[in-house]
Amino acid sequence: MSTAKPDAYLIPVNPDAPATVFGGLDVASLWTKGRAEAKQGATRTFYDAHDGASVTLASLGKDFKPNRDEAVRRATGAGIKAVQEAGAKVVHVDVAGSPHAAAQGVQLGKFHFTLKTAPDAKKPEPIIVPVGAQDAGQGGLSWETGLVYAECQNLARELMELPANMMTPTIFCERVAEEFQGLPNVDIVVRDTEWARSKNMNSFVSVTKGTAEPAKFLEIHYKGGNPSDKPIVWVGKGVTFDAGGINIKVTSDMHMMRGDMGGAANVVSAALGVAKLKLPINLIVLTPLTENLPGPSASKPGDIVYASNGKTIEINNTDAEGRLILADALYYGSSTFKPDTIIDVATLTGAIMVALGGVYSGVFSSSDELWKALYTAGEAEFDRFWRMPLNEAYGPAISGSNADLCNTGGRWGGACTAAWFLRAFVDGIDEGKISWAHIDIPIDTESSAYERKGSMAGRPTRALIEFARRAALNQTS
């Protein structure tokens, strides 16, 4: 921890009862003097206000107590942006309200992705020093855990933001290996297209045919639990660029498709958090990685492939490629590792964004208990989920005319038909041997105090880490 003298203080404030902190600093007087707004995340900065340093006050908002942690995240997230703008180099942050949430607000708030080379394009990273109790006894959460959760979400955001020429399947695997380097109980395996063919992953391979960029199938094995404990399996969609294939997308927003590997980015980043926290569970992460381009060998509308579980799939729309790569990955994960729980995460449909915007991730689950566990984790981190219907009534829409399944279900209920399609590839689900959840996630985010509107979301990384933490606690209790 830095011993340098601070040139800035960041203090979350209860607007109804601003307290005195940092010795002789009268926060209440400053708050009144600045006529600060009570709105959550509103900030006021006072220069040369305390021992030569600036002081930034950030409002927790009125009636913040029902969700104090989120109020702290928003206050510190907004406050750190103001502190950065002022050019502070060493910042002391009052973390008394919630050390875990304060660390997250600071780390998430100061994240800003840019590849601009101008000297002033990116503000320098200040040194952050927490002041106050850094472990408030919140069920094992602390300043340090908050840093891990937030840094992992920022990694997911960066992976999604990087352009497709800088985040190919090969580079993705190299970056993941670099991030996990030196962490105990972790094995990383990178498979190639020939391996996928040997596993009859023809659905996955069909998407890879239009690009010259080599596809990869990445596995992360974290062995933090007892060898006899069944693993949790996470599967992430890893389309590093999605042009739509032969059914090419409209060009206006195609640049955003660099983030279509958001599912993969989230699950590997959350797994990194699990490994850094040394959680006592076993976790396997699977990410099929490819581009989806309209090359001369690309799949054509009407093509039929045999997936690895033997089912035939009619490819009526090559732009519904995410479910094609997830199908083989789900079957591989569920049939090979025999987990009790398997969760896939994907930027799968625009329909989920139409339904939920960038506020919630949609969850389709075969298990009420698994849904409740995800919901609880999401609420704790304010990285929220909304349950969507998983019902056989959506089956006829994805029945192929000449195959078992069709990879599109028409205009209506697109997120629901996609989920029902994926269910067909979870081995053991009909027999009740496995609990499964499909999480359809937003590619970008709504504006908040610690996020920037239009930036890649990196969600639900925090909720997945919290889900794993709680699963570990339940397993060891």
C-alpha positions as CSV (number, residue, x, y, z in Angstrom):
1,M,0.0,0.0,0.0
2,S,1.3,3.5,-0.9
3,T,2.6,5.7,1.9
4,A,2.7,8.7,-0.4
5,K,0.8,11.8,0.8
6,P,-2.6,12.0,-0.8
7,D,-3.5,14.8,-3.2
8,A,-7.1,13.8,-3.2
9,Y,-9.8,12.3,-1.0
10,L,-12.9,10.5,-2.2
11,I,-15.8,10.3,0.3
12,P,-19.2,8.8,-0.2
13,V,-21.7,10.9,1.7
14,N,-25.2,10.3,3.1
15,P,-26.9,13.5,2.0
16,D,-29.3,13.5,4.9
17,A,-26.5,13.1,7.5
18,P,-23.0,13.8,6.2
19,A,-20.5,12.7,8.9
20,T,-17.1,14.1,9.9
21,V,-14.3,11.9,8.6
22,F,-10.5,12.2,8.2
23,G,-9.8,14.0,11.4
24,G,-10.4,17.7,11.2
25,L,-12.2,17.6,7.8
26,D,-15.8,18.9,8.3
27,V,-17.7,17.0,5.6
28,A,-21.0,18.4,6.7
29,S,-19.9,22.0,6.2
30,L,-18.3,21.2,2.8
31,W,-21.5,19.4,1.7
32,T,-23.6,22.4,2.7
33,K,-21.1,24.9,1.2
34,G,-21.1,23.1,-2.1
35,R,-24.9,22.9,-2.2
36,A,-24.4,19.4,-3.5
37,E,-27.3,17.5,-5.1
38,A,-28.8,14.6,-3.1
39,K,-29.1,12.5,-6.3
40,Q,-27.2,9.3,-6.2
41,G,-23.8,9.6,-7.8
42,A,-23.8,13.4,-7.8
43,T,-20.3,14.7,-7.0
44,R,-18.7,18.0,-5.8
45,T,-14.9,18.5,-5.8
46,F,-13.3,21.1,-3.5
47,Y,-9.7,22.0,-4.2
48,D,-7.1,22.6,-1.6
49,A,-9.7,21.7,1.0
50,H,-7.9,19.4,3.4
51,D,-4.1,19.6,4.1
52,G,-3.5,20.8,0.5
53,A,-5.5,18.0,-1.1
54,S,-8.7,18.2,-3.0
55,V,-11.8,16.5,-1.6
56,T,-14.5,14.9,-3.7
57,L,-17.8,14.2,-2.1
58,A,-20.1,11.7,-3.8
59,S,-23.7,11.3,-2.9
60,L,-25.1,7.9,-1.8
61,G,-28.5,9.3,-2.6
62,K,-31.7,9.5,-0.5
63,D,-33.2,6.2,0.7
64,F,-30.1,4.3,-0.2
65,K,-30.2,1.8,2.7
66,P,-32.2,-1.0,1.0
67,N,-29.2,-1.4,-1.4
68,R,-26.3,0.2,0.3
69,D,-23.7,-1.7,-1.6
70,E,-24.9,-0.5,-5.0
71,A,-25.2,3.1,-3.6
72,V,-21.5,2.8,-2.6
73,R,-20.6,1.4,-6.0
74,R,-22.3,4.3,-7.7
75,A,-20.9,7.0,-5.4
76,T,-17.3,5.7,-5.6
77,G,-17.6,5.1,-9.4
78,A,-18.8,8.6,-10.1
79,G,-16.3,10.0,-7.6
80,I,-13.3,8.4,-9.1
81,K,-14.2,9.8,-12.5
82,A,-14.2,13.3,-11.0
83,V,-10.9,12.6,-9.2
84,Q,-9.3,11.4,-12.4
85,E,-10.5,14.4,-14.3
86,A,-8.8,16.6,-11.7
87,G,-5.5,14.8,-12.3
88,A,-5.0,13.3,-8.9
89,K,-2.1,10.9,-8.4
90,V,-2.7,9.5,-4.9
91,V,-6.4,9.1,-3.7
92,H,-7.5,8.1,-0.3
93,V,-11.0,6.5,-0.4
94,D,-13.3,6.3,2.5
95,V,-14.5,2.6,2.4
96,A,-16.4,2.4,5.7
97,G,-19.8,2.0,4.1
98,S,-18.8,-1.2,2.2
99,P,-15.2,-2.1,1.4
100,H,-16.2,-4.7,-1.2
101,A,-18.5,-2.4,-3.1
102,A,-16.2,0.7,-2.8
103,A,-13.4,-1.3,-4.4
104,Q,-15.7,-2.3,-7.2
105,G,-16.9,1.3,-7.8
106,V,-13.4,2.7,-8.0
107,Q,-12.1,-0.1,-10.3
108,L,-15.1,-0.1,-12.6
109,G,-15.4,3.7,-12.6
110,K,-11.9,4.4,-13.7
111,F,-11.9,1.8,-16.5
112,H,-11.8,3.4,-19.9
113,F,-10.8,1.5,-23.0
114,T,-9.0,3.4,-25.7
115,L,-6.3,2.7,-28.3
116,K,-5.8,6.4,-29.0
117,T,-2.1,7.5,-28.9
118,A,-2.5,11.2,-28.1
119,P,-0.8,12.0,-24.7
120,D,-4.1,13.1,-23.2
121,A,-6.3,10.3,-24.6
122,K,-6.3,8.3,-21.4
123,K,-6.1,9.7,-17.9
124,P,-3.2,8.3,-15.8
125,E,-4.2,5.7,-13.2
126,P,-4.1,7.2,-9.7
127,I,-2.8,5.2,-6.8
128,I,-5.9,4.2,-4.7
129,V,-5.5,3.8,-0.9
130,P,-8.5,2.6,1.1
131,V,-9.2,4.3,4.4
132,G,-11.2,2.6,7.1
133,A,-12.0,-1.0,7.9
134,Q,-11.3,-3.0,4.8
135,D,-13.2,-6.1,5.9
136,A,-16.6,-5.2,7.4
137,G,-17.4,-8.8,8.1
138,Q,-19.8,-9.1,5.1
139,G,-19.7,-12.8,4.8
140,G,-16.1,-12.9,3.8
141,L,-16.2,-9.9,1.4
142,S,-13.6,-7.2,1.7
143,W,-11.7,-4.5,-0.2
144,E,-9.6,-7.2,-1.8
145,T,-12.5,-9.3,-3.0
146,G,-14.1,-6.2,-4.5
147,L,-10.9,-5.5,-6.4
148,V,-10.9,-9.1,-7.8
149,Y,-14.5,-9.0,-8.9
150,A,-14.1,-5.6,-10.6
151,E,-10.7,-6.3,-12.2
152,C,-12.2,-9.5,-13.7
153,Q,-15.2,-7.6,-15.1
154,N,-12.8,-5.0,-16.5
155,L,-10.9,-7.9,-18.2
156,A,-14.1,-9.1,-19.8
157,R,-14.9,-5.5,-21.0
158,E,-11.4,-5.2,-22.5
159,L,-11.6,-8.5,-24.3
160,M,-14.9,-7.5,-25.7
161,E,-13.7,-4.0,-26.7
162,L,-10.6,-5.1,-28.5
163,P,-11.1,-5.1,-32.3
164,A,-11.4,-8.4,-34.1
165,N,-7.9,-8.1,-35.7
166,M,-6.5,-7.8,-32.1
167,M,-8.7,-10.5,-30.6
168,T,-8.8,-13.6,-32.8
169,P,-9.4,-17.1,-31.4
170,T,-5.7,-17.6,-31.2
171,I,-5.0,-14.3,-29.5
172,F,-7.9,-14.9,-27.1
173,C,-6.3,-18.2,-26.0
174,E,-2.9,-16.6,-25.6
175,R,-4.3,-13.8,-23.5
176,V,-6.2,-16.2,-21.3
177,A,-3.1,-18.3,-20.7
178,E,-1.2,-15.1,-19.8
179,E,-3.9,-14.0,-17.3
180,F,-3.9,-17.4,-15.5
181,Q,-0.1,-17.8,-15.5
182,G,1.2,-18.7,-12.0
183,L,-2.2,-19.4,-10.5
184,P,-2.4,-22.8,-8.7
185,N,-4.8,-25.6,-9.5
186,V,-5.4,-24.4,-13.1
187,D,-4.9,-26.4,-16.3
188,I,-5.5,-24.7,-19.7
189,V,-6.0,-26.8,-22.8
190,V,-6.3,-25.3,-26.3
191,R,-7.9,-27.6,-28.9
192,D,-8.0,-27.1,-32.7
193,T,-10.5,-27.7,-35.5
194,E,-9.1,-31.2,-36.1
195,W,-9.9,-32.2,-32.5
196,A,-13.4,-30.7,-32.9
197,R,-13.9,-32.9,-36.0
198,S,-12.7,-35.9,-34.2
199,K,-15.4,-35.3,-31.6
200,N,-18.0,-34.9,-34.4
201,M,-18.6,-31.3,-33.5
202,N,-19.9,-30.6,-37.0
203,S,-22.3,-27.9,-35.8
204,F,-19.3,-25.9,-34.4
205,V,-17.1,-26.7,-37.4
206,S,-19.8,-25.5,-39.8
207,V,-19.4,-21.9,-38.5
208,T,-15.7,-22.0,-38.9
209,K,-15.7,-22.7,-42.6
210,G,-16.1,-19.1,-43.9
211,T,-12.9,-17.7,-42.3
212,A,-9.2,-18.3,-42.8
213,E,-8.6,-17.5,-39.1
214,P,-8.0,-20.8,-37.2
215,A,-10.8,-21.8,-34.8
216,K,-10.0,-22.9,-31.3
217,F,-11.8,-24.7,-28.5
218,L,-10.4,-23.5,-25.1
219,E,-10.8,-25.4,-21.9
220,I,-9.9,-24.1,-18.4
221,H,-9.9,-26.7,-15.6
222,Y,-9.8,-25.2,-12.1
223,K,-9.4,-27.9,-9.4
224,G,-9.9,-26.1,-6.1
225,G,-12.3,-28.7,-4.6
226,N,-11.9,-32.3,-3.6
227,P,-11.0,-34.6,-6.5
228,S,-14.3,-36.4,-5.9
229,D,-16.4,-33.3,-6.1
230,K,-18.3,-32.9,-9.4
231,P,-17.3,-29.8,-11.3
232,I,-19.5,-26.9,-12.3
233,V,-19.3,-26.3,-16.0
234,W,-19.5,-22.9,-17.7
235,V,-19.8,-22.6,-21.5
236,G,-19.2,-19.3,-23.3
237,K,-20.0,-18.3,-26.8
238,G,-16.8,-17.2,-28.5
239,V,-17.5,-15.6,-31.9
240,T,-14.7,-13.1,-32.1
241,F,-16.3,-11.4,-35.0
242,D,-19.7,-12.0,-36.4
243,A,-20.5,-10.7,-39.9
244,G,-23.4,-13.1,-40.2
245,G,-21.9,-15.5,-42.7
246,I,-23.8,-15.8,-46.0
247,N,-26.8,-14.1,-44.3
248,I,-24.6,-11.1,-43.8
249,K,-25.6,-8.5,-41.3
250,V,-26.5,-4.9,-42.1
251,T,-23.4,-2.7,-41.9
252,S,-24.5,0.1,-39.6
253,D,-23.7,-1.7,-36.3
254,M,-21.5,-4.5,-37.5
255,H,-18.5,-3.0,-35.7
256,M,-20.2,-4.0,-32.4
257,M,-19.9,-7.6,-33.4
258,R,-16.3,-7.6,-32.1
259,G,-18.1,-8.1,-28.8
260,D,-19.9,-11.3,-29.9
261,M,-17.4,-13.3,-27.9
262,G,-18.9,-11.7,-24.7
263,G,-20.0,-15.0,-23.4
264,A,-16.5,-16.4,-23.6
265,A,-15.0,-13.2,-22.2
266,N,-17.4,-13.4,-19.2
267,V,-16.9,-17.0,-18.3
268,V,-13.0,-16.9,-18.5
269,S,-12.9,-13.7,-16.6
270,A,-15.2,-15.1,-13.9
271,A,-13.1,-18.2,-13.8
272,L,-10.0,-16.0,-13.2
273,G,-11.8,-14.5,-10.2
274,V,-12.6,-18.0,-8.9
275,A,-8.9,-19.0,-9.2
276,K,-7.6,-15.7,-7.6
277,L,-10.0,-16.1,-4.7
278,K,-8.9,-19.8,-4.4
279,L,-12.5,-20.9,-4.0
280,P,-12.8,-24.6,-2.9
281,I,-14.8,-25.8,-5.9
282,N,-14.0,-27.6,-9.2
283,L,-14.8,-25.6,-12.3
284,I,-14.5,-26.3,-16.0
285,V,-14.9,-23.6,-18.6
286,L,-15.4,-24.3,-22.3
287,T,-15.3,-21.7,-25.0
288,P,-15.7,-22.6,-28.7
289,L,-13.9,-19.7,-30.6
290,T,-14.3,-18.8,-34.2
291,E,-15.2,-16.0,-36.6
292,N,-18.4,-16.1,-38.7
293,L,-17.6,-14.7,-42.1
294,P,-19.1,-15.2,-45.7
295,G,-16.1,-16.9,-47.2
296,P,-16.1,-19.2,-50.3
297,S,-16.5,-22.3,-48.1
298,A,-19.0,-20.8,-45.7
299,S,-22.1,-22.8,-44.7
300,K,-25.1,-22.0,-47.0
301,P,-28.7,-21.5,-45.9
302,G,-30.4,-24.8,-46.1
303,D,-27.3,-26.9,-45.2
304,I,-27.8,-29.7,-42.8
305,V,-25.2,-30.9,-40.3
306,Y,-25.0,-33.7,-37.7
307,A,-24.2,-32.4,-34.3
308,S,-22.0,-34.3,-31.9
309,N,-25.0,-35.8,-30.1
310,G,-26.3,-37.2,-33.4
311,K,-29.1,-34.7,-34.0
312,T,-29.4,-33.1,-37.4
313,I,-29.6,-29.3,-37.7
314,E,-30.9,-27.4,-40.6
315,I,-29.0,-24.1,-41.0
316,N,-31.7,-21.8,-42.3
317,N,-29.8,-18.7,-41.2
318,T,-26.1,-18.6,-40.9
319,D,-26.4,-15.5,-38.7
320,A,-27.9,-17.8,-36.0
321,E,-24.4,-19.2,-35.5
322,G,-24.0,-18.8,-31.7
323,R,-26.4,-21.7,-30.9
324,L,-24.5,-23.9,-33.5
325,I,-21.2,-23.6,-31.6
326,L,-22.8,-23.8,-28.2
327,A,-24.7,-26.9,-29.1
328,D,-21.6,-29.1,-29.5
329,A,-19.9,-27.4,-26.5
330,L,-22.9,-28.1,-24.3
331,Y,-23.1,-31.7,-25.3
332,Y,-19.3,-32.1,-24.8
333,G,-19.5,-30.4,-21.4
334,S,-22.5,-32.3,-20.1
335,S,-21.7,-35.8,-21.5
336,T,-17.9,-35.8,-20.8
337,F,-17.6,-34.2,-17.4
338,K,-21.0,-35.3,-16.0
339,P,-21.6,-32.2,-13.9
340,D,-24.6,-31.5,-11.7
341,T,-24.7,-28.0,-13.0
342,I,-23.9,-26.5,-16.4
343,I,-24.4,-22.9,-17.4
344,D,-23.9,-21.3,-20.8
345,V,-23.4,-17.6,-21.4
346,A,-23.8,-15.9,-24.7
347,T,-24.6,-12.7,-26.6
348,L,-27.1,-15.0,-28.4
349,T,-30.0,-12.9,-29.6
350,G,-31.0,-9.3,-30.3
351,A,-34.4,-10.3,-29.0
352,I,-33.1,-10.3,-25.4
353,M,-31.9,-6.7,-25.8
354,V,-35.3,-5.8,-27.2
355,A,-37.0,-7.4,-24.1
356,L,-34.6,-6.3,-21.4
357,G,-32.3,-3.6,-22.8
358,G,-28.9,-3.5,-21.2
359,V,-30.3,-3.7,-17.6
360,Y,-30.7,-7.4,-17.1
361,S,-29.3,-10.6,-18.4
362,G,-32.0,-13.1,-19.4
363,V,-31.9,-16.5,-17.7
364,F,-33.6,-19.6,-19.1
365,S,-33.3,-22.5,-16.6
366,S,-34.5,-26.1,-16.2
367,S,-34.1,-25.7,-12.4
368,D,-35.9,-23.5,-9.9
369,E,-33.0,-24.0,-7.5
370,L,-30.4,-23.0,-10.0
371,W,-32.4,-19.9,-11.0
372,K,-32.7,-18.9,-7.3
373,A,-29.0,-19.2,-6.8
374,L,-28.3,-17.1,-9.9
375,Y,-30.9,-14.6,-8.9
376,T,-29.4,-14.2,-5.4
377,A,-25.9,-13.8,-6.7
378,G,-27.0,-11.2,-9.3
379,E,-28.9,-9.2,-6.7
380,A,-26.0,-9.2,-4.3
381,E,-23.7,-7.8,-7.0
382,F,-26.4,-5.7,-8.7
383,D,-25.4,-7.6,-11.8
384,R,-29.0,-8.6,-12.3
385,F,-30.9,-11.5,-14.0
386,W,-34.5,-11.8,-15.2
387,R,-36.0,-15.2,-15.6
388,M,-37.4,-16.0,-19.1
389,P,-39.7,-18.8,-20.1
390,L,-38.2,-22.2,-21.1
391,N,-41.1,-24.1,-22.5
392,E,-41.8,-26.9,-25.0
393,A,-44.4,-24.7,-26.7
394,Y,-41.5,-23.0,-28.5
395,G,-40.4,-26.4,-29.9
396,P,-42.5,-26.4,-33.1
397,A,-40.9,-23.1,-34.2
398,I,-37.4,-24.7,-34.4
399,S,-38.5,-28.0,-36.0
400,G,-36.6,-28.5,-39.2
401,S,-38.4,-29.4,-42.4
402,N,-35.8,-32.0,-43.3
403,A,-33.8,-32.2,-40.0
404,D,-34.4,-32.7,-36.3
405,L,-34.0,-29.0,-35.6
406,C,-33.8,-25.7,-37.4
407,N,-31.4,-23.0,-36.1
408,T,-33.9,-20.3,-36.4
409,G,-37.5,-20.0,-35.1
410,G,-38.9,-17.0,-36.9
411,R,-39.4,-13.5,-35.7
412,W,-41.4,-13.9,-32.5
413,G,-39.9,-15.1,-29.2
414,G,-36.4,-15.3,-30.7
415,A,-34.6,-15.6,-27.3
416,C,-37.1,-18.3,-26.2
417,T,-36.8,-20.4,-29.3
418,A,-33.0,-20.1,-29.1
419,A,-33.0,-21.4,-25.5
420,W,-35.2,-24.3,-26.4
421,F,-32.8,-25.2,-29.2
422,L,-29.9,-25.3,-26.8
423,R,-31.8,-27.5,-24.4
424,A,-31.7,-30.3,-26.9
425,F,-27.9,-30.6,-26.5
426,V,-27.7,-30.9,-22.7
427,D,-27.0,-34.5,-22.0
428,G,-29.2,-35.9,-19.1
429,I,-31.6,-33.0,-18.9
430,D,-34.7,-35.1,-19.8
431,E,-33.8,-37.6,-17.1
432,G,-33.3,-34.9,-14.5
433,K,-29.6,-35.7,-14.0
434,I,-28.4,-32.2,-14.6
435,S,-29.4,-28.6,-13.9
436,W,-28.9,-26.2,-16.7
437,A,-29.2,-22.4,-17.3
438,H,-28.8,-20.4,-20.4
439,I,-27.9,-16.8,-19.9
440,D,-28.5,-14.5,-22.8
441,I,-26.5,-11.3,-22.1
442,P,-26.4,-7.7,-23.4
443,I,-23.4,-6.8,-25.6
444,D,-23.2,-3.2,-24.3
445,T,-24.5,-1.4,-21.3
446,E,-26.8,1.3,-20.1
447,S,-25.1,4.3,-18.6
448,S,-24.4,4.1,-14.9
449,A,-22.1,5.9,-12.4
450,Y,-19.4,3.2,-12.9
451,E,-20.1,2.3,-16.6
452,R,-20.2,4.3,-19.8
453,K,-23.2,4.1,-22.0
454,G,-22.4,2.2,-25.2
455,S,-19.3,0.5,-23.8
456,M,-19.0,-3.3,-23.7
457,A,-20.8,-4.6,-20.6
458,G,-18.5,-7.3,-19.2
459,R,-21.6,-8.7,-17.5
460,P,-22.5,-11.0,-15.7
461,T,-18.8,-11.6,-14.6
462,R,-19.4,-10.3,-11.1
463,A,-22.6,-12.3,-10.7
464,L,-20.9,-15.5,-11.9
465,I,-18.0,-15.1,-9.4
466,E,-20.5,-14.5,-6.6
467,F,-22.5,-17.5,-7.7
468,A,-19.4,-19.7,-7.5
469,R,-18.4,-18.2,-4.1
470,R,-21.8,-19.0,-2.7
471,A,-21.7,-22.5,-4.3
472,A,-18.4,-23.1,-2.6
473,L,-19.8,-21.9,0.8
474,N,-22.8,-24.3,0.4
475,Q,-20.5,-27.1,-0.6
476,T,-18.2,-26.7,2.5
477,S,-20.9,-25.9,5.1
